[in-house]
């Protein structure tokens, strides 16, 4: 799997909708690719922070993230935080 392939599969991976063999391929790629692992960690942290406490975010960050999430994504895990 290449980095571009992982990025295409990322929403389904987050949502738990990735077929078994493809999920294994993503996880194997993540073991060997620091860049993709950082992307995954950053997205997870962003979602966690967004859900945790909007008041703790610096001014305007919560609103900007909400706007970005509302801008369109097929990821169910991301749509759920902006609903």
Buried (B, 14 or more C-beta within 10 A) or exposed (E): BEEEBBEEBBBBBBBEBBEEEBBEBBEEBBEEBEEBBEBBEEBEEBBEBBEEEEEEBEEEEBEEBBEEBEEEEEBEBBBEBBE
